[in-house]
Amino acid sequence: MSPSSGQAAVTFKAACPECRARFELAADALRLAIGRRATFYSFTCPQCSASVRKPAGERIVELLTGGGVSTLRSV
């Protein structure tokens, strides 16, 4: 996952593990969950509608939060 920016809103490059499609998603199409035991981001594939959930390390968290992705923190 990597951000792509320009004059428009930030988008993120992503891929679906189900259909193998590659695409760009706007920040509002992604969700980030940060927890004590697991941190991950999720989205719905625009090609096959699969629910995708992938682990997020520190760098991914920085990119997503910096790009305006909605974040849920568990306590």
MMTF fields as JSON, N, C-alpha, C and O atoms, coordinates in Angstrom:
{
  "mmtfVersion": "1.0.0",
  "mmtfProducer": "UNKNOWN",
  "numBonds": 299,
  "numAtoms": 300,
  "numGroups": 75,
  "numChains": 1,
  "numModels": 1,
  "chainsPerModel": [1],
  "groupsPerChain": [75],
  "chainIdList": ["A"],
  "bondAtomList": [4, 2, 8, 6, 12, 10, 16, 14, 20, 18, 24, 22, 28, 26, 32, 30, 36, 34, 40, 38, 44, 42, 48, 46, 52, 50, 56, 54, 60, 58, 64, 62, 68, 66, 72, 70, 76, 74, 80, 78, 84, 82, 88, 86, 92, 90, 96, 94, 100, 98, 104, 102, 108, 106, 112, 110, 116, 114, 120, 118, 124, 122, 128, 126, 132, 130, 136, 134, 140, 138, 144, 142, 148, 146, 152, 150, 156, 154, 160, 158, 164, 162, 168, 166, 172, 170, 176, 174, 180, 178, 184, 182, 188, 186, 192, 190, 196, 194, 200, 198, 204, 202, 208, 206, 212, 210, 216, 214, 220, 218, 224, 222, 228, 226, 232, 230, 236, 234, 240, 238, 244, 242, 248, 246, 252, 250, 256, 254, 260, 258, 264, 262, 268, 266, 272, 270, 276, 274, 280, 278, 284, 282, 288, 286, 292, 290, 296, 294],
  "bondOrderList": [1, 1, 1, 1, 1, 1, 1, 1, 1, 1, 1, 1, 1, 1, 1, 1, 1, 1, 1, 1, 1, 1, 1, 1, 1, 1, 1, 1, 1, 1, 1, 1, 1, 1, 1, 1, 1, 1, 1, 1, 1, 1, 1, 1, 1, 1, 1, 1, 1, 1, 1, 1, 1, 1, 1, 1, 1, 1, 1, 1, 1, 1, 1, 1, 1, 1, 1, 1, 1, 1, 1, 1, 1, 1],
  "groupList": [{"groupName": "MET", "atomNameList": ["N", "CA", "C", "O"], "elementList": ["N", "C", "C", "O"], "formalChargeList": [0, 0, 0, 0], "bondAtomList": [1, 0, 2, 1, 3, 2], "bondOrderList": [1, 1, 2], "singleLetterCode": "M", "chemCompType": "L-PEPTIDE LINKING"}, {"groupName": "SER", "atomNameList": ["N", "CA", "C", "O"], "elementList": ["N", "C", "C", "O"], "formalChargeList": [0, 0, 0, 0], "bondAtomList": [1, 0, 2, 1, 3, 2], "bondOrderList": [1, 1, 2], "singleLetterCode": "S", "chemCompType": "L-PEPTIDE LINKING"}, {"groupName": "PRO", "atomNameList": ["N", "CA", "C", "O"], "elementList": ["N", "C", "C", "O"], "formalChargeList": [0, 0, 0, 0], "bondAtomList": [1, 0, 2, 1, 3, 2], "bondOrderList": [1, 1, 2], "singleLetterCode": "P", "chemCompType": "L-PEPTIDE LINKING"}, {"groupName": "GLY", "atomNameList": ["N", "CA", "C", "O"], "elementList": ["N", "C", "C", "O"], "formalChargeList": [0, 0, 0, 0], "bondAtomList": [1, 0, 2, 1, 3, 2], "bondOrderList": [1, 1, 2], "singleLetterCode": "G", "chemCompType": "PEPTIDE LINKING"}, {"groupName": "GLN", "atomNameList": ["N", "CA", "C", "O"], "elementList": ["N", "C", "C", "O"], "formalChargeList": [0, 0, 0, 0], "bondAtomList": [1, 0, 2, 1, 3, 2], "bondOrderList": [1, 1, 2], "singleLetterCode": "Q", "chemCompType": "L-PEPTIDE LINKING"}, {"groupName": "ALA", "atomNameList": ["N", "CA", "C", "O"], "elementList": ["N", "C", "C", "O"], "formalChargeList": [0, 0, 0, 0], "bondAtomList": [1, 0, 2, 1, 3, 2], "bondOrderList": [1, 1, 2], "singleLetterCode": "A", "chemCompType": "L-PEPTIDE LINKING"}, {"groupName": "VAL", "atomNameList": ["N", "CA", "C", "O"], "elementList": ["N", "C", "C", "O"], "formalChargeList": [0, 0, 0, 0], "bondAtomList": [1, 0, 2, 1, 3, 2], "bondOrderList": [1, 1, 2], "singleLetterCode": "V", "chemCompType": "L-PEPTIDE LINKING"}, {"groupName": "THR", "atomNameList": ["N", "CA", "C", "O"], "elementList": ["N", "C", "C", "O"], "formalChargeList": [0, 0, 0, 0], "bondAtomList": [1, 0, 2, 1, 3, 2], "bondOrderList": [1, 1, 2], "singleLetterCode": "T", "chemCompType": "L-PEPTIDE LINKING"}, {"groupName": "PHE", "atomNameList": ["N", "CA", "C", "O"], "elementList": ["N", "C", "C", "O"], "formalChargeList": [0, 0, 0, 0], "bondAtomList": [1, 0, 2, 1, 3, 2], "bondOrderList": [1, 1, 2], "singleLetterCode": "F", "chemCompType": "L-PEPTIDE LINKING"}, {"groupName": "LYS", "atomNameList": ["N", "CA", "C", "O"], "elementList": ["N", "C", "C", "O"], "formalChargeList": [0, 0, 0, 0], "bondAtomList": [1, 0, 2, 1, 3, 2], "bondOrderList": [1, 1, 2], "singleLetterCode": "K", "chemCompType": "L-PEPTIDE LINKING"}, {"groupName": "CYS", "atomNameList": ["N", "CA", "C", "O"], "elementList": ["N", "C", "C", "O"], "formalChargeList": [0, 0, 0, 0], "bondAtomList": [1, 0, 2, 1, 3, 2], "bondOrderList": [1, 1, 2], "singleLetterCode": "C", "chemCompType": "L-PEPTIDE LINKING"}, {"groupName": "GLU", "atomNameList": ["N", "CA", "C", "O"], "elementList": ["N", "C", "C", "O"], "formalChargeList": [0, 0, 0, 0], "bondAtomList": [1, 0, 2, 1, 3, 2], "bondOrderList": [1, 1, 2], "singleLetterCode": "E", "chemCompType": "L-PEPTIDE LINKING"}, {"groupName": "ARG", "atomNameList": ["N", "CA", "C", "O"], "elementList": ["N", "C", "C", "O"], "formalChargeList": [0, 0, 0, 0], "bondAtomList": [1, 0, 2, 1, 3, 2], "bondOrderList": [1, 1, 2], "singleLetterCode": "R", "chemCompType": "L-PEPTIDE LINKING"}, {"groupName": "LEU", "atomNameList": ["N", "CA", "C", "O"], "elementList": ["N", "C", "C", "O"], "formalChargeList": [0, 0, 0, 0], "bondAtomList": [1, 0, 2, 1, 3, 2], "bondOrderList": [1, 1, 2], "singleLetterCode": "L", "chemCompType": "L-PEPTIDE LINKING"}, {"groupName": "ASP", "atomNameList": ["N", "CA", "C", "O"], "elementList": ["N", "C", "C", "O"], "formalChargeList": [0, 0, 0, 0], "bondAtomList": [1, 0, 2, 1, 3, 2], "bondOrderList": [1, 1, 2], "singleLetterCode": "D", "chemCompType": "L-PEPTIDE LINKING"}, {"groupName": "ILE", "atomNameList": ["N", "CA", "C", "O"], "elementList": ["N", "C", "C", "O"], "formalChargeList": [0, 0, 0, 0], "bondAtomList": [1, 0, 2, 1, 3, 2], "bondOrderList": [1, 1, 2], "singleLetterCode": "I", "chemCompType": "L-PEPTIDE LINKING"}, {"groupName": "TYR", "atomNameList": ["N", "CA", "C", "O"], "elementList": ["N", "C", "C", "O"], "formalChargeList": [0, 0, 0, 0], "bondAtomList": [1, 0, 2, 1, 3, 2], "bondOrderList": [1, 1, 2], "singleLetterCode": "Y", "chemCompType": "L-PEPTIDE LINKING"}],
  "groupTypeList": [0, 1, 2, 1, 1, 3, 4, 5, 5, 6, 7, 8, 9, 5, 5, 10, 2, 11, 10, 12, 5, 12, 8, 11, 13, 5, 5, 14, 5, 13, 12, 13, 5, 15, 3, 12, 12, 5, 7, 8, 16, 1, 8, 7, 10, 2, 4, 10, 1, 5, 1, 6, 12, 9, 2, 5, 3, 11, 12, 15, 6, 11, 13, 13, 7, 3, 3, 3, 6, 1, 7, 13, 12, 1, 6],
  "groupIdList": [1, 2, 3, 4, 5, 6, 7, 8, 9, 10, 11, 12, 13, 14, 15, 16, 17, 18, 19, 20, 21, 22, 23, 24, 25, 26, 27, 28, 29, 30, 31, 32, 33, 34, 35, 36, 37, 38, 39, 40, 41, 42, 43, 44, 45, 46, 47, 48, 49, 50, 51, 52, 53, 54, 55, 56, 57, 58, 59, 60, 61, 62, 63, 64, 65, 66, 67, 68, 69, 70, 71, 72, 73, 74, 75],
  "secStructList": [7, 3, 3, 3, 7, 1, 1, 1, 7, 7, 3, 3, 3, 3, 3, 7, 6, 6, 6, 7, 7, 3, 3, 3, 3, 3, 4, 4, 4, 7, 3, 3, 3, 3, 7, 1, 1, 7, 3, 3, 3, 3, 3, 3, 7, 6, 6, 6, 7, 7, 3, 3, 3, 3, 3, 7, 7, 2, 2, 2, 2, 2, 2, 2, 2, 2, 6, 6, 7, 3, 3, 3, 3, 7, 7],
  "xCoordList": [0.84, 0.0, 0.885, 1.816, 0.607, 1.376, 0.457, -0.436, 0.684, -0.175, 0.218, 1.376, -0.734, -0.493, -1.181, -2.395, -0.418, -1.042, -0.714, 0.239, -1.502, -1.327, -2.177, -2.218, -2.842, -3.712, -5.036, -5.728, -5.399, -6.643, -6.398, -5.302, -7.417, -7.308, -6.316, -6.029, -5.812, -4.871, -5.6, -6.726, -4.935, -5.459, -4.385, -3.203, -4.81, -3.897, -3.973, -5.062, -2.818, -2.772, -2.98, -2.4, -3.8, -4.103, -4.316, -4.443, -4.353, -4.597, -5.497, -5.447, -6.308, -7.217, -6.586, -6.18, -6.501, -5.941, -6.885, -6.447, -8.168, -9.148, -9.094, -8.885, -9.284, -9.352, -8.063, -7.935, -7.108, -5.805, -5.865, -4.891, -6.983, -7.106, -6.248, -6.06, -5.734, -4.979, -5.755, -6.294, -5.807, -6.631, -6.175, -5.288, -6.787, -6.535, -7.824, -8.921, -7.662, -8.809, -8.644, -7.536, -9.742, -9.739, -9.676, -10.004, -9.259, -9.136, -10.444, -10.426, -11.574, -12.848, -13.278, -14.279, -12.547, -12.845, -12.067, -12.261, -11.193, -10.356, -10.703, -11.18, -10.462, -10.613, -9.348, -8.786, -8.904, -7.721, -8.128, -8.768, -7.768, -8.051, -6.725, -5.893, -6.541, -5.304, -5.653, -6.412, -5.092, -5.37, -4.102, -3.005, -4.253, -3.086, -2.486, -1.266, -3.341, -2.855, -2.706, -1.857, -3.524, -3.476, -3.81, -4.676, -3.116, -3.404, -3.563, -2.718, -4.669, -4.931, -5.732, -6.338, -5.722, -6.585, -7.498, -7.169, -8.649, -9.609, -10.284, -10.336, -10.791, -11.517, -12.314, -12.093, -13.235, -14.006, -13.455, -13.324, -13.133, -12.588, -13.634, -14.761, -13.266, -14.223, -14.492, -15.454, -13.666, -13.854, -14.754, -15.699, -14.448, -15.182, -15.999, -16.666, -15.956, -16.701, -16.252, -16.98, -15.069, -14.543, -14.169, -13.685, -14.399, -13.946, -12.494, -12.172, -11.619, -10.178, -9.689, -10.035, -8.885, -8.291, -6.814, -6.461, -5.953, -4.51, -3.834, -4.274, -2.762, -2.043, -1.382, -0.993, -1.263, -0.651, 0.474, 0.255, 1.681, 2.832, 2.891, 2.009, 3.929, 4.068, 4.047, 3.4, 4.741, 4.811, 3.438, 3.059, 2.706, 1.368, 0.451, -0.328, 0.539, -0.273, 0.029, -0.892, 1.297, 1.685, 1.085, 0.526, 1.202, 0.691, -0.829, -1.357, -1.522, -2.979, -3.502, -4.393, -2.961, -3.434, -3.077, -3.864, -1.9, -1.497, -2.355, -2.499, -2.929, -3.769, -5.24, -6.068, -5.576, -6.965, -7.859, -9.082, -7.287, -8.095, -8.704, -8.021, -9.971, -10.676, -10.022, -9.753, -9.775, -9.057, -9.893, -10.503, -9.91, -10.569, -9.483, -8.68, -9.444, -8.462, -9.194, -10.168, -8.716, -9.334, -8.57, -7.364, -9.257, -8.645, -8.423, -7.914],
  "yCoordList": [-1.158, 0.0, 1.221, 1.317, 2.152, 3.389, 4.53, 4.357, 5.717, 6.845, 7.435, 7.362, 8.006, 8.716, 10.057, 10.119, 11.127, 12.431, 13.326, 13.098, 14.308, 15.286, 16.464, 16.833, 17.05, 18.168, 17.686, 18.452, 16.459, 15.896, 15.298, 15.406, 14.675, 14.031, 12.868, 12.325, 12.507, 11.383, 10.086, 9.861, 9.235, 7.891, 6.891, 7.225, 5.665, 4.612, 3.462, 3.022, 2.973, 1.815, 0.575, 0.446, -0.329, -1.552, -2.69, -2.477, -3.893, -5.085, -6.038, -6.103, -6.762, -7.732, -9.127, -9.582, -9.805, -11.151, -12.193, -13.285, -11.858, -12.789, -12.795, -13.841, -11.625, -11.557, -11.038, -11.007, -10.63, -10.131, -8.796, -8.402, -8.109, -6.799, -5.782, -5.885, -4.805, -3.696, -2.427, -2.273, -1.522, -0.336, 0.729, 0.493, 1.898, 2.978, 3.234, 3.186, 3.508, 3.778, 5.141, 5.531, 5.852, 7.107, 6.783, 5.67, 7.744, 7.541, 7.077, 6.284, 7.559, 7.166, 5.743, 5.262, 5.065, 3.665, 2.694, 1.481, 3.229, 2.409, 2.656, 3.732, 1.656, 1.778, 1.232, 0.239, 1.887, 1.45, 1.152, 1.98, -0.015, -0.405, -0.61, -1.413, 0.129, 0.035, -0.537, 0.06, -1.693, -2.34, -2.764, -2.643, -3.25, -3.728, -4.977, -5.125, -5.864, -7.143, -7.153, -7.864, -6.372, -6.39, -5.011, -4.308, -4.643, -3.419, -3.82, -4.513, -3.368, -3.761, -2.685, -1.82, -2.756, -1.9, -2.79, -3.943, -2.252, -3.051, -2.191, -0.965, -2.883, -2.23, -3.293, -4.49, -2.851, -3.749, -3.612, -2.501, -4.738, -4.714, -4.155, -4.647, -3.131, -2.565, -3.484, -3.263, -4.499, -5.414, -6.599, -6.905, -7.269, -8.499, -8.392, -9.352, -7.248, -6.977, -7.798, -7.892, -8.388, -9.142, -8.175, -7.071, -8.601, -7.833, -8.201, -9.372, -7.215, -7.454, -6.852, -5.724, -7.618, -7.163, -7.535, -8.697, -6.536, -6.765, -6.157, -5.123, -6.79, -6.233, -4.909, -4.692, -4.028, -2.723, -2.493, -2.436, -2.361, -2.018, -0.514, 0.222, -0.069, 1.349, 2.258, 3.305, 1.874, 2.704, 2.833, 3.919, 1.735, 1.762, 2.647, 3.429, 2.529, 3.364, 4.838, 5.65, 5.189, 6.577, 7.066, 8.161, 6.25, 6.64, 6.818, 7.798, 5.863, 5.921, 7.079, 7.808, 7.252, 8.353, 9.709, 10.652, 9.798, 11.034, 11.355, 12.517, 10.316, 10.495, 10.663, 10.752, 10.707, 10.979, 9.761, 9.903, 8.57, 7.364, 7.34, 7.628, 6.999, 6.893, 5.807, 4.698, 6.154, 5.243, 4.91, 5.787, 3.624, 3.14, 2.627, 1.785, 3.121, 2.666, 1.914, 2.411, 0.705, -0.047, 0.196, 0.443, 0.127, 0.376, -0.877, -0.832],
  "zCoordList": [0.0, 0.0, 0.0, 0.8, -0.887, -0.924, -1.326, -2.156, -0.725, -1.073, -2.407, -2.818, -3.063, -4.307, -4.168, -3.971, -4.268, -4.099, -5.272, -6.016, -5.407, -6.461, -6.067, -4.893, -6.999, -6.691, -6.124, -5.454, -6.371, -5.859, -4.477, -3.927, -3.933, -2.623, -2.678, -3.745, -1.526, -1.427, -1.754, -1.312, -2.537, -2.8, -2.418, -2.34, -2.181, -1.766, -2.746, -3.114, -3.172, -4.054, -3.209, -2.131, -3.692, -2.957, -3.942, -5.148, -3.405, -4.225, -3.448, -2.22, -4.177, -3.576, -3.624, -4.693, -2.483, -2.483, -3.106, -3.468, -3.229, -3.803, -5.33, -5.943, -5.94, -7.403, -8.033, -9.257, -7.197, -7.636, -8.381, -9.024, -8.301, -8.943, -8.194, -6.981, -8.928, -8.343, -8.659, -9.755, -7.692, -7.839, -6.854, -6.033, -6.943, -5.995, -5.23, -5.787, -3.931, -3.07, -2.406, -2.037, -2.259, -1.509, -0.021, 0.39, 0.776, 2.223, 2.852, 3.793, 2.35, 2.959, 2.616, 3.147, 1.743, 1.406, 2.295, 2.215, 3.135, 4.01, 5.471, 5.833, 6.302, 7.748, 8.382, 7.919, 9.443, 10.17, 11.599, 12.248, 12.095, 13.481, 14.196, 13.773, 15.285, 16.058, 17.424, 18.187, 17.718, 18.991, 19.696, 19.151, 20.883, 21.643, 21.023, 20.957, 20.574, 20.031, 18.521, 17.984, 17.837, 16.369, 15.811, 16.331, 14.757, 14.024, 12.565, 12.0, 11.964, 10.584, 9.878, 10.51, 8.544, 7.752, 6.939, 6.658, 6.56, 5.809, 4.741, 4.83, 3.738, 2.655, 1.913, 2.099, 1.078, 0.221, -1.189, -1.703, -1.816, -3.17, -4.137, -4.182, -4.908, -5.859, -7.059, -7.794, -7.265, -8.394, -8.049, -8.777, -6.924, -6.591, -5.303, -4.918, -4.638, -3.405, -2.197, -1.209, -2.267, -1.126, -0.002, -0.254, 1.229, 2.39, 2.622, 2.826, 2.591, 2.718, 4.025, 4.373, 4.737, 5.993, 5.96, 5.762, 6.157, 6.095, 7.312, 7.814, 7.793, 8.942, 8.57, 7.422, 9.567, 9.339, 10.33, 11.54, 9.801, 10.625, 10.84, 10.399, 11.514, 11.845, 10.62, 10.638, 9.574, 8.365, 7.693, 7.257, 7.612, 7.018, 7.861, 7.315, 9.185, 10.076, 9.825, 9.744, 9.703, 9.421, 8.108, 8.043, 7.064, 5.75, 5.772, 5.245, 6.387, 6.403, 7.246, 6.811, 8.434, 9.282, 8.663, 8.731, 8.068, 7.403, 6.194, 5.816, 5.582, 4.411, 4.728, 3.821, 6.034, 6.419, 6.568, 6.589, 6.672, 6.833, 8.24, 9.223, 8.325, 9.594, 10.463, 10.0, 11.725, 12.62, 13.841, 14.452, 14.188, 15.393, 16.306, 15.904, 17.528, 18.513, 19.608, 20.173, 19.907, 20.993, 22.28, 22.259, 23.374, 24.678, 25.447, 26.567]
}
